[in-house]
């Protein structure tokens, strides 16, 4: 590995406890405000443009109607009746009398206003041509003009138009979005929205957080490995290959420790923010690993930003818990585990702190280490005294990464220089420091261990020691007197060694910086039992007939997973990162859209690229095959949808056309069941419909698509999913949604770490849903498996994939349920959201 790995070591060492939270929150708010200002400017410009068009069009329509139907003049250009009234406004008595007594005057004024008849005819023709162009450029204005003409011709026809073209508006950031109500809904106001009868249950967690966390892997006597990712602590039985989950945390878990009784576990979380940007309180949970019951919640409201490190005491059978938070001062506090009360606290240091431990033989002694320091703390009568380790003649490393206690009571530290330092007490140096000098902690021995950082140290029974390296990726076994005995190197694709857990003295579990957990021995080597992505993920697709799914993200990895065996089938690394994916209906190939406008088609069996192309130079956001697999639609951030003919079982692609009409980047699209039409959403909250069979033609009358049936439903804007949006939602609050194949439910991925399950269709605001937690970052995508037995959800920055089991539910078609609900005259209640 090159020098970049070494820089990664230092960065990951420091990154977990720096102070980016407040700045990052402010950056997010500032970016949101800038986005909102940009959108408001765009909406204002659009509104002004439409007003100008309307003002130009309306007089022309009136004049044309007068020429075609003189009787309509009383509607569009009302004049006085014999009783002094007009069709829309009552005139004053003087005006009425003037209109009756002096008709010639009124006619003369009108003729003067119109001028020469021939000139007026030419002017009208010119305006009519201009108006036609305006209508062509603005489909919504064209529809409105038709309504005006129909309403003017006969006063009763406007009421009839409403019954045939019922629509409802929803607003996002003040922008109106018109939804046309399907014909099978007769009484929209009487629709009753209920949560679905189906529910979700967490089945499996893919991934492990090793990239920026330490000491987060332990082995229980039950045969389970304990680790965490996102908001979930996972208990994985390494032989039975089963998982249990502790998911009572409300934000990302950052640290973990095991009680001396090997049953209780303490886990600490970050603060996080709520949907309004307000900080939430971090805390520590003490829980039973057998029953998964929470025993204590420690420090709610006492910690700032997050909990960085936790440790149980040993000498008193784990009566106390030491916690270091992520505040500027890194407050060190000691808590009574049984009572949940704070015993004492002290400011630790302004530098990053990586680890804390009680002395195994004396609970009044605590050690902390981190950036350029190792501190020895003594607790006497509720007060802490601190002594700093003296490096003396030895080079002071940038980071003290980890430490353990030897059987003799010495402290062994691993640092960023690749050394293991042995620390011990020295008598007071009265000659140098003068009378009253106290004992100090100094380096007794330096042992060269690794090239690059020493990320972890692990003691074994009998006094042997294990060390894990960063740059060299080595695991070395040392004797009690620090003589090297055995070593091995883990494969490069798994990254550096992050932490080591002893299984039985011979077999080991190794957590790596590329979010993998390895199992093995020095003799037989190591194999991965847990793997995951290492950067933000967006692309997710499920196979049309098998229990497998594909993911891709910013780490440039494309991974194929098996939902039954809960394992990674294969993984390849690309030159660019992937953002979207879609399986061909025949199931033999999958297309992946990349960040540069390039896309490729992979053979599932050979993993070979069977076809590739490039459309524009912007990132791609959607890859969607038509139901019969004859077309592929590629949605891009250049505002276009590219359509390809697909032949040779998904191995040959030829450009068919391009959908041009969106004024912002494409976010989602779906094919109609007949494979002839597409519905698409864009970044400016626009819904457009396309006739692909007619040459990728934009359907300007959106009303004509209200009864069309869609093979999939992933568009976040549409009548059938309007109810998934909360009142006052930002347009980016929902990242993705997916309708089940049974068309009974729709799953939603939101920006607040939640997965929602709604009834489908869901066309009314404030629809109730089932809400599920587990992700520690914005949920970027959701997708049902082919049989609807499971739902997959993907986190963004938390690099976590959650597999949910769908339980419950009954028979019934969504269209029948919607029609029967609309025919009933019951009011829509507001059930509590679960």
C-alpha positions in Angstrom: 0.0 0.0 0.0 1.2 3.6 -0.7 1.5 6.6 1.5 -2.2 7.4 1.0 -3.0 4.5 3.3 -0.8 6.1 6.0 -2.7 9.4 5.7 -5.9 7.4 5.9 -4.7 5.9 9.2 -4.1 9.3 10.7 -7.3 10.7 9.3 -9.4 7.9 10.5 -7.7 8.1 13.9 -8.5 11.7 14.3 -11.8 11.8 12.4 -13.9 9.9 14.9 -13.4 12.5 17.7 -12.9 15.8 15.9 -15.6 18.4 16.2 -17.4 18.6 12.8 -20.9 18.3 14.1 -21.8 21.9 14.7 -20.1 23.1 11.5 -21.6 20.4 9.4 -25.1 21.1 10.7 -24.6 24.8 9.9 -23.3 23.9 6.4 -26.4 21.7 5.8 -28.7 24.5 6.9 -26.9 27.0 4.7 -27.0 24.8 1.7 -30.7 24.1 2.3 -31.4 27.9 2.5 -29.4 28.5 -0.7 -31.3 25.7 -2.5 -34.6 27.2 -1.3 -33.7 30.7 -2.5 -32.7 29.3 -5.9 -36.0 27.4 -6.1 -38.0 30.4 -5.0 -36.4 32.5 -7.7 -37.2 29.8 -10.2 -40.8 29.5 -9.0 -41.3 33.3 -9.1 -39.9 33.6 -12.6 -42.2 30.8 -13.7 -45.2 32.4 -12.0 -44.5 35.8 -13.7 -44.1 34.1 -17.0 -47.4 32.4 -16.7 -49.1 35.6 -15.6 -47.8 37.4 -18.6 -48.9 34.6 -21.0 -52.3 34.6 -19.4 -52.7 38.4 -19.7 -51.8 38.2 -23.4 -54.0 35.2 -24.1 -57.2 36.1 -22.4 -58.2 39.2 -24.5 -57.4 37.3 -27.6 -59.7 34.4 -26.6 -62.5 36.9 -25.8 -62.2 38.5 -29.3 -62.0 35.2 -31.0 -65.1 34.0 -29.2 -67.0 37.2 -30.1 -66.1 36.6 -33.8 -67.2 33.0 -33.7 -70.1 33.2 -31.3 -71.6 36.6 -30.8 -73.8 35.3 -28.0 -70.7 34.6 -26.0 -70.0 38.3 -25.8 -72.4 38.6 -22.9 -70.3 36.1 -21.0 -66.7 37.3 -21.8 -67.4 41.0 -22.4 -70.6 41.7 -20.5 -72.8 44.7 -21.4 -75.8 46.1 -19.7 -79.1 44.4 -19.6 -82.4 46.2 -19.5 -82.4 46.0 -15.7 -78.9 47.6 -15.5 -77.1 44.3 -14.6 -74.3 42.4 -16.3 -73.4 38.7 -16.2 -70.8 39.3 -13.6 -71.1 42.8 -12.2 -73.9 45.2 -11.4 -73.4 48.7 -12.8 -74.3 52.0 -11.1 -77.7 53.5 -12.0 -76.1 56.4 -14.0 -74.1 53.9 -16.1 -77.2 51.9 -16.8 -79.2 54.9 -17.9 -76.4 56.0 -20.1 -76.2 52.6 -21.7 -79.9 52.6 -22.5 -80.3 56.3 -23.7 -77.2 56.5 -25.8 -76.5 53.3 -27.6 -75.1 55.2 -30.6 -72.5 56.7 -28.4 -71.4 53.3 -27.1 -71.2 51.9 -30.7 -69.2 54.9 -31.8 -66.7 54.4 -29.0 -66.3 50.8 -29.8 -65.8 51.5 -33.5 -63.2 54.1 -32.7 -61.4 51.6 -30.5 -61.4 48.9 -33.1 -60.3 51.2 -36.0 -60.1 50.0 -39.5 -61.8 46.6 -39.9 -59.1 45.3 -42.3 -56.3 46.4 -40.0 -58.1 44.8 -37.0 -58.4 41.5 -38.9 -54.7 41.4 -39.6 -53.9 42.3 -36.0 -56.1 39.5 -34.8 -54.5 37.0 -37.2 -51.0 38.0 -35.9 -52.1 37.7 -32.3 -53.7 34.3 -33.0 -50.4 33.0 -34.5 -48.5 34.3 -31.5 -51.1 32.8 -29.1 -50.8 29.4 -30.8 -47.0 29.5 -30.2 -47.6 30.4 -26.5 -50.1 27.6 -26.1 -47.7 25.1 -27.7 -44.9 26.0 -25.3 -47.1 25.8 -22.3 -49.3 22.6 -22.1 -50.9 23.7 -18.8 -51.9 27.0 -20.3 -53.3 25.2 -23.3 -55.5 23.1 -21.0 -56.6 26.2 -19.1 -57.5 27.9 -22.4 -59.7 25.0 -23.4 -61.5 25.2 -20.0 -62.1 28.9 -20.5 -63.5 28.4 -24.0 -65.7 25.6 -22.8 -66.9 27.6 -19.8 -67.6 30.7 -22.0 -69.6 28.8 -24.6 -72.0 27.4 -22.1 -72.2 28.3 -18.4 -73.1 24.7 -17.4 -70.2 23.1 -19.3 -67.6 24.2 -16.8 -69.3 22.2 -14.1 -69.3 19.2 -16.4 -65.6 19.6 -17.1 -64.8 19.5 -13.4 -66.6 16.2 -13.0 -64.7 14.7 -16.0 -61.3 16.3 -15.2 -61.2 16.3 -11.4 -57.8 17.3 -10.1 -56.2 18.1 -6.8 -53.1 20.2 -6.0 -50.3 19.5 -3.6 -47.7 22.1 -2.8 -43.9 21.6 -2.3 -42.0 24.6 -1.3 -44.9 26.7 -2.4 -45.0 25.2 -5.9 -48.4 23.7 -6.9 -48.4 20.3 -8.4 -51.6 19.2 -10.1 -52.7 15.6 -9.7 -55.6 14.2 -11.8 -58.0 11.9 -10.0 -58.5 8.5 -11.8 -61.9 7.7 -13.2 -62.6 4.9 -10.7 -62.6 7.3 -7.8 -66.0 8.9 -7.5 -65.8 10.5 -4.0 -62.2 11.5 -3.4 -63.1 13.4 -0.2 -64.6 10.3 1.3 -61.5 8.1 0.8 -60.4 6.5 4.0 -56.7 6.1 4.5 -55.4 3.4 6.8 -52.0 2.0 7.6 -51.3 -1.3 5.7 -52.1 -4.6 7.4 -48.5 -5.6 6.5 -45.6 -4.8 8.9 -41.9 -5.0 8.8 -39.5 -6.9 11.0 -35.7 -6.5 10.9 -34.4 -9.7 9.4 -30.7 -9.0 8.6 -28.1 -6.3 8.8 -25.4 -6.1 6.1 -22.2 -4.2 7.0 -19.9 -3.3 9.9 -18.6 0.1 11.0 -14.8 -0.3 11.0 -13.8 2.6 9.0 -13.8 5.2 11.7 -14.5 3.4 15.0 -12.3 1.4 17.4 -12.7 -1.4 19.9 -16.1 -2.3 18.4 -15.9 -6.1 18.1 -16.3 -8.6 20.9 -17.0 -12.3 21.2 -19.6 -13.7 23.6 -19.6 -17.1 25.4 -22.8 -17.8 23.4 -20.8 -18.0 20.2 -21.9 -14.6 19.0 -19.8 -11.7 17.7 -21.0 -8.3 18.9 -20.5 -5.3 16.6 -22.5 -2.3 15.4 -23.4 -0.3 12.3 -25.8 2.6 11.9 -28.2 2.5 14.9 -28.1 -1.3 15.3 -25.9 -3.5 17.5 -25.7 -6.9 15.8 -25.2 -10.2 17.6 -24.0 -12.6 14.9 -23.6 -16.3 15.7 -20.4 -17.2 13.8 -21.3 -20.9 13.4 -25.1 -20.9 13.0 -24.9 -17.7 10.9 -27.9 -16.1 12.5 -28.4 -12.6 13.8 -30.1 -10.9 16.7 -30.4 -7.2 16.9 -30.4 -4.6 19.7 -32.1 -1.5 18.1 -33.1 0.8 20.9 -30.6 3.5 19.9 -32.1 6.6 18.2 -28.9 7.6 16.3 -25.6 6.1 15.2 -23.8 3.8 17.7 -20.2 5.0 18.1 -18.7 2.8 20.8 -19.2 -0.5 22.6 -17.8 -2.4 25.5 -18.4 -5.8 27.2 -19.0 -6.2 31.0 -16.8 -8.5 33.0 -19.7 -10.9 33.3 -19.7 -11.3 29.5 -23.4 -10.8 29.4 -24.1 -7.1 29.8 -23.1 -4.7 27.1 -22.8 -0.9 27.1 -23.2 1.0 23.8 -23.0 4.8 23.2 -24.5 6.8 20.4 -24.1 10.2 18.8 -26.4 13.2 19.4 -27.8 13.6 15.9 -30.5 16.1 14.9 -34.2 15.9 14.5 -36.1 16.9 11.3 -36.0 20.5 12.3 -32.2 20.5 12.8 -32.4 20.6 16.6 -29.7 18.5 18.4 -30.9 15.4 20.2 -29.3 14.2 23.4 -26.7 11.4 23.2 -26.7 8.6 25.8 -25.3 5.2 26.8 -27.5 2.1 26.9 -26.6 -0.8 29.2 -28.4 -3.9 28.1 -28.6 -7.7 28.5 -27.1 -9.5 25.5 -29.2 -12.6 26.3 -32.6 -11.0 26.5 -31.8 -7.8 24.6 -33.6 -5.9 27.4 -32.3 -2.4 28.3 -31.2 -2.3 31.9 -30.1 1.4 32.2 -30.0 4.5 30.0 -27.0 6.5 31.2 -26.4 10.2 30.8 -29.3 11.5 28.8 -28.8 15.2 28.7 -25.3 15.0 30.2 -23.2 14.4 27.1 -22.5 16.7 24.2 -22.4 15.8 20.5 -21.9 12.1 21.2 -20.3 9.3 23.2 -16.8 8.5 22.0 -15.6 5.8 24.4 -17.0 3.7 27.2 -15.4 1.2 29.6 -16.6 -1.0 32.6 -14.6 -1.3 35.7 -13.1 -4.8 36.5 -11.9 -4.9 40.1 -15.4 -4.3 41.6 -17.1 -6.7 39.1 -18.2 -3.9 36.8 -20.0 -1.6 39.2 -18.9 1.5 37.4 -18.9 2.8 33.8 -16.5 5.3 32.5 -17.7 7.6 29.6 -15.9 10.1 27.5 -18.1 12.4 25.3 -17.3 14.3 22.1 -17.5 17.8 23.6 -14.7 20.2 23.2 -13.3 19.3 26.6 -14.0 15.6 26.1 -15.6 15.3 29.5 -14.6 12.1 31.5 -17.4 10.9 33.8 -17.9 7.8 36.0 -21.4 6.4 36.5 -22.9 3.8 38.9 -24.2 1.0 36.6 -26.9 -0.2 38.9 -28.4 3.2 39.8 -27.6 5.0 36.6 -26.3 8.0 38.5 -23.2 10.1 37.9 -20.4 9.6 40.4 -18.0 12.3 39.2 -16.8 14.0 36.1 -13.8 16.1 34.9 -12.6 17.9 31.8 -10.3 15.5 30.0 -8.5 17.4 27.1 -9.2 19.5 24.1 -7.4 16.9 21.9 -9.1 13.9 20.4 -9.5 10.9 22.8 -9.5 7.4 21.3 -9.7 5.0 24.2 -10.4 4.7 28.0 -10.1 1.8 30.4 -10.1 1.1 34.1 -7.1 -0.5 35.6 -8.2 -4.2 36.0 -6.8 -4.4 39.5 -7.8 -0.9 40.8 -11.0 0.9 39.9 -9.6 4.2 41.1 -7.1 4.2 38.3 -8.2 5.1 34.7 -6.2 5.6 31.6 -7.0 7.6 28.5 -5.1 8.0 25.2 -5.5 10.0 22.0 -3.8 12.6 20.0 -0.3 13.2 21.3 -1.1 12.1 24.8 -1.6 9.3 27.4 -3.1 10.3 30.7 -3.1 8.4 34.0 -6.0 9.4 36.2 -6.5 8.7 39.9 -10.0 9.0 41.5 -9.8 9.9 45.2 -12.8 11.0 47.3 -14.8 11.8 44.2 -12.0 14.0 42.7 -9.7 13.2 39.7 -6.0 13.9 39.6 -4.2 13.6 36.2 -0.7 12.7 35.3 0.6 12.9 31.8 2.9 10.1 30.4 6.4 11.4 29.9 8.0 10.5 26.5 11.4 11.7 27.5 14.1 10.7 25.0 11.6 8.9 22.8 9.9 10.6 19.9 6.5 11.8 20.7 4.0 10.2 18.3 1.2 12.1 16.7 -1.4 9.6 17.9 -1.6 7.0 20.7 -4.1 4.7 19.0 -4.7 2.0 21.7 -3.5 0.5 24.9 -3.9 -2.7 27.1 -2.7 -3.8 30.5 -0.2 -6.6 30.7 -0.4 -9.3 33.3 2.4 -7.6 35.3 0.3 -4.4 35.5 2.3 -2.4 32.9 0.5 -0.3 30.3 1.3 -1.1 26.6 0.3 1.5 24.0 0.3 1.3 20.2 1.0 4.5 18.3 1.0 6.0 14.8 4.8 5.5 14.5 4.3 1.7 14.5 5.7 1.2 18.0 4.5 -0.6 21.1 5.5 1.4 24.2 5.8 -0.1 27.7 4.9 2.4 30.4 5.7 2.1 34.1 6.0 4.2 37.3 9.2 5.9 38.1 10.3 7.2 41.5 10.3 10.9 42.0 13.4 12.6 40.5 14.3 14.9 43.4 17.6 15.9 41.9 16.0 17.3 38.7 12.6 18.3 39.9 13.5 19.4 43.4 12.0 18.6 46.7 8.3 17.6 46.6 8.6 15.9 43.2 6.1 13.1 42.7 6.4 9.8 40.9 5.9 9.9 37.1 4.8 7.5 34.3 7.5 7.0 31.8 8.4 4.8 28.9 10.3 1.7 30.1 10.7 0.1 26.6 10.0 0.8 23.0 9.3 -2.2 20.6 9.2 -1.7 16.9 6.0 -3.5 15.7 4.5 -2.4 12.4 5.0 -0.2 9.4 2.5 2.5 9.9 0.1 2.8 12.8 -0.6 0.2 15.4 -4.4 0.3 15.4 -5.2 -2.4 18.0 -3.7 -4.5 20.8 -5.4 -7.6 22.3 -4.2 -9.6 25.3 -4.5 -13.4 25.3 -4.7 -15.8 28.2 -1.2 -16.6 29.4 0.1 -13.1 28.8 0.6 -13.3 25.0 -0.3 -10.2 23.0 -1.7 -9.6 19.5 -1.1 -6.4 17.5 -2.8 -5.2 14.3 -1.2 -2.9 11.8 -2.5 -0.2 9.5 -0.2 0.2 6.6 1.3 -3.3 6.6 -2.1 -5.0 7.3 -0.3 -7.5 9.6 -1.4 -9.3 12.7 1.5 -10.2 14.9 1.5 -12.5 18.0 3.9 -11.5 20.7 5.1 -13.4 23.8 4.7 -12.0 27.2 8.1 -10.4 27.0 7.2 -8.9 23.6 9.2 -11.3 21.4 7.5 -11.8 18.0 6.2 -15.4 17.6 3.8 -15.5 14.5 2.5 -13.1 12.0 0.1 -13.0 9.0 -1.1 -10.4 6.5 -4.8 -9.9 5.7 -5.7 -9.4 2.0 -5.4 -5.9 0.7 -9.0 -5.6 -0.4 -10.2 -5.7 3.2 -8.1 -2.8 4.3 -6.1 -2.4 7.5 -6.6 -4.1 10.8 -9.0 -2.1 13.0 -9.7 -4.4 16.0 -9.1 -8.0 17.1 -11.3 -10.2 19.2 -10.1 -13.5 20.6 -12.4 -16.5 20.1 -10.5 -19.4 21.8 -6.9 -18.5 22.0 -6.3 -19.8 18.5 -9.1 -18.6 16.3 -9.6 -14.8 15.9 -12.1 -12.3 14.7 -10.6 -9.3 12.9 -12.5 -6.0 12.1 -11.0 -4.0 9.2 -11.0 -0.4 8.1 -12.9 -1.4 4.9 -15.9 -2.5 7.0 -15.3 -6.3 6.9 -15.1 -8.8 9.7 -12.7 -11.7 9.1 -12.5 -15.1 10.8 -9.5 -17.4 10.9 -6.2 -18.5 12.4 -2.5 -17.8 11.7 -2.2 -21.3 10.2 -5.3 -21.3 7.9 -5.6 -17.6 7.1 -8.7 -15.5 7.2 -12.0 -15.3 5.4 -14.7 -12.6 5.5 -17.9 -13.4 7.4 -19.2 -9.9 7.3 -18.8 -7.4 4.4 -20.2 -4.1 3.4 -19.8 -0.9 1.5 -17.3 1.7 2.7 -18.9 4.9 1.3 -22.3 6.5 0.6 -24.7 4.2 -1.3 -27.5 5.1 -3.8 -27.9 2.3 -6.3 -30.2 -0.6 -5.4 -32.0 -3.2 -7.6 -33.7 -6.5 -6.8 -33.7 -9.5 -9.2 -37.0 -10.1 -11.0 -37.2 -13.8 -10.1 -34.4 -14.7 -7.6 -33.6 -13.8 -4.0 -30.7 -11.6 -4.9 -30.1 -7.9 -5.1 -27.4 -5.5 -6.3 -26.0 -2.3 -4.7 -23.5 0.3 -5.8 -22.2 3.5 -4.3 -19.4 6.1 -4.0 -16.8 3.4 -3.0 -16.9 2.3 -6.7 -18.0 -1.2 -5.7 -20.8 -3.1 -7.3 -22.0 -5.9 -5.0 -24.4 -8.8 -5.5 -26.1 -10.1 -2.3 -28.1 -13.2 -1.5 -31.1 -12.5 0.7 -31.6 -16.2 1.7 -28.0 -17.0 2.6 -27.4 -13.4 3.8 -24.0 -13.2 2.1 -22.1 -11.3 -0.6 -22.1 -13.4 -3.8 -19.6 -11.2 -5.6 -18.1 -7.7 -5.7 -16.3 -5.8 -8.5 -14.6 -2.4 -8.4 -15.2 0.1 -11.1 -13.2 3.1 -12.3 -16.1 5.4 -11.4 -18.8 5.2 -8.8 -22.2 3.8 -9.5 -25.4 5.6 -8.6 -28.3 3.5 -10.0 -29.0 0.0 -11.3 -31.7 -2.0 -12.9 -32.2 -5.7 -13.7 -33.3 -6.8 -17.2 -36.6 -8.7 -16.9 -35.0 -11.9 -18.1 -32.7 -11.7 -15.1 -29.5 -12.5 -16.9 -27.9 -9.0 -17.0 -28.0 -5.9 -14.9 -27.3 -2.3 -16.0 -25.4 0.1 -13.8 -25.4 3.9 -14.2 -22.3 5.8 -13.2 -21.4 9.3 -12.1 -20.0 10.5 -15.5 -22.9 9.7 -17.7 -21.4 6.3 -18.6 -23.4 3.1 -18.1 -22.6 -0.6 -18.4 -24.4 -3.9 -18.6 -23.0 -6.8 -16.5 -23.5 -10.5 -16.9 -24.6 -11.9 -13.5 -22.7 -15.2 -14.0 -19.4 -14.1 -15.5 -19.4 -10.5 -14.1 -18.2 -9.4 -17.5 -19.2 -6.1 -19.1 -21.4 -7.2 -22.1 -22.3 -3.7 -23.2 -21.5 -0.1 -22.3 -22.4 3.4 -23.5 -22.3 7.0 -22.5 -25.1 9.6 -22.5 -24.0 13.2 -21.8 -21.4 14.1 -19.1 -23.7 14.3 -16.1 -24.4 11.6 -13.5 -27.1 9.1 -14.2 -30.0 8.7 -11.7 -32.3 5.9 -13.1 -31.9 2.7 -15.1 -35.3 1.2 -15.9 -36.2 -1.6 -18.3 -39.6 -1.8 -19.9 -41.8 -4.7 -18.6 -41.0 -6.9 -21.6 -37.3 -6.0 -21.6 -37.4 -4.5 -25.2 -36.5 -1.0 -24.0 -34.1 0.6 -21.5 -34.7 4.1 -20.1 -31.7 6.0 -18.8 -32.5 9.0 -16.6 -29.7 11.6 -16.4 -28.9 14.8 -14.6 -28.7 16.6 -18.0 -32.5 16.7 -17.9 -32.9 14.0 -20.6 -34.3 10.5 -20.6 -32.4 8.3 -23.2 -34.3 5.3 -24.6 -32.6 2.3 -26.0 -33.8 -0.7 -28.0 -32.7 -3.9 -26.2 -32.0 -7.1 -28.2 -30.1 -10.4 -27.8 -31.4 -11.1 -24.3 -30.2 -7.8 -22.9 -26.7 -7.9 -24.5 -27.2 -5.4 -27.4 -28.4 -1.8 -27.1 -29.2 0.7 -29.9 -30.4 4.3 -29.3 -34.1 4.6 -30.0 -34.8 8.2 -29.0 -34.5 10.9 -26.3 -37.2 12.4 -24.1 -36.6 16.2 -24.0 -38.9 18.4 -21.9 -37.8 18.4 -18.3 -36.3 21.6 -17.0 -34.3 19.9 -14.2 -32.5 16.7 -13.7 -34.4 13.4 -13.8 -34.9 11.8 -10.4 -37.3 8.9 -11.0 -39.2 7.2 -13.8 -41.6 4.2 -14.4 -42.9 2.3 -17.4 -46.6 1.7 -18.1 -47.6 -2.0 -18.0 -48.0 -2.0 -21.8 -44.4 -0.8 -22.2 -45.5 2.2 -24.4 -45.4 5.1 -21.9 -43.2 6.5 -19.2 -44.0 8.7 -16.2 -41.0 10.7 -14.9 -40.2 13.1 -12.0 -37.5 15.8 -12.0 -35.6 17.9 -9.5 -38.0 20.8 -9.8 -40.9 18.6 -8.8 -42.3 18.2 -12.3 -44.4 15.2 -13.4 -44.3 14.5 -17.1 -45.7 11.6 -19.3 -44.1 10.3 -22.5 -45.4 8.3 -25.4 -42.3 6.1 -26.3 -44.0 4.2 -29.0 -44.8 7.4 -30.8 -41.1 8.5 -30.8 -40.5 9.7 -27.2 -43.3 12.3 -27.6 -44.2 14.5 -24.6 -47.9 14.1 -23.7 -49.0 17.6 -23.1 -52.4 16.7 -21.7 -51.5 15.0 -18.5 -55.2 14.4 -17.8 -55.1 11.6 -20.4 -52.6 9.6 -18.3 -54.7 9.6 -15.1 -56.0 6.0 -15.7 -52.8 4.5 -17.0 -51.5 1.5 -15.1 -47.8 1.4 -14.2 -45.6 -1.7 -14.1 -43.6 -0.2 -11.2 -44.2 2.8 -9.0 -41.0 4.5 -7.9 -41.9 8.1 -8.8 -42.1 10.1 -5.6 -44.6 12.5 -7.1 -47.9 11.2 -8.4 -51.6 10.9 -7.4 -51.3 7.4 -6.1 -48.5 8.3 -3.6 -49.4 11.9 -2.7 -50.2 10.9 0.8 -46.7 9.9 1.7 -45.6 13.5 1.8 -45.9 15.2 5.2 -47.4 18.7 5.4 -44.8 21.4 4.8 -42.3 18.9 3.3 -39.2 20.0 1.5 -39.0 18.5 -2.0 -35.9 16.5 -0.9 -37.5 15.0 2.3 -38.3 11.7 0.4 -35.4 10.2 -1.5 -37.1 7.1 -2.9 -40.2 4.9 -2.7 -41.2 1.5 -4.1 -44.6 -0.1 -4.6 -44.9 -3.8 -3.8 -45.5 -6.2 -6.6 -48.8 -7.0 -5.1 -49.7 -3.3 -5.3 -50.9 -3.4 -1.7 -48.2 -1.3 0.0 -45.6 1.3 -0.7 -42.3 1.7 1.1 -40.7 5.1 1.5 -37.1 6.2 2.2 -36.9 9.6 3.8 -34.2 12.1 4.7 -34.6 11.5 8.5 -33.2 8.0 8.8 -36.7 6.4 8.6 -38.4 3.8 6.5 -42.1 4.1 6.2 -44.7 1.6 5.1 -47.9 3.0 3.6 -51.0 1.5 2.1 -51.1 1.6 -1.7 -52.7 3.6 -3.2 -52.0 6.5 -0.9 -53.7 9.5 -2.5 -54.7 11.6 0.5 -52.6 13.9 2.7 -51.6 12.9 6.2 -52.0 9.2 5.4 -51.0 7.0 8.4 -48.0 4.6 8.1 -45.8 2.2 10.0 -42.5 3.8 10.7 -39.2 2.0 11.3 -35.8 3.1 12.6 -32.4 1.6 12.2 -30.5 3.7 9.8 -28.2 6.4 11.1 -28.2 8.5 7.9 -30.6 9.6 5.2 -32.2 6.5 3.6 -31.3 6.7 -0.1 -33.3 3.8 -1.5 -35.8 1.0 -0.8 -36.9 -2.0 -2.9 -39.1 -5.1 -2.5 -37.8 -8.5 -3.4 -39.6 -10.2 -6.3 -42.0 -12.1 -4.1 -42.6 -9.2 -1.7 -41.3 -11.4 1.1 -38.7 -8.8 2.1 -37.9 -5.1 1.8 -34.4 -3.8 1.4 -33.4 -0.3 2.6 -30.1 1.4 2.0 -28.5 4.1 4.2 -26.4 6.8 2.7 -23.4 7.8 4.9 -24.1 4.9 7.4 -23.1 2.4 4.6 -25.7 0.0 6.0 -28.2 -2.2 4.2 -31.1 -3.4 6.3 -33.2 -6.4 5.2 -36.8 -6.3 6.5 -39.1 -9.3 6.6 -42.7 -8.4 5.5 -45.2 -10.0 7.9 -49.0 -10.0 8.0 -51.2 -8.8 5.2 -54.1 -10.2 3.3 -55.6 -10.7 -0.1 -57.2 -8.0 -2.2 -56.3 -5.9 -5.2 -55.4 -2.2 -4.7 -57.7 -1.0 -7.5 -60.7 -2.9 -5.9 -59.8 -1.5 -2.5 -59.5 2.0 -3.8 -62.8 1.9 -5.7 -64.7 0.4 -2.8 -63.2 3.0 -0.4 -64.2 5.8 -2.7 -67.8 4.5 -3.1 -68.2 4.5 0.7 -69.5 7.7 2.3 -67.4 7.4 5.5 -65.2 10.2 6.6 -61.4 9.8 6.7 -60.2 9.4 10.3 -56.7 10.3 11.4 -55.3 7.1 13.0 -52.2 7.3 15.1 -49.0 6.7 13.3 -47.2 3.6 14.6 
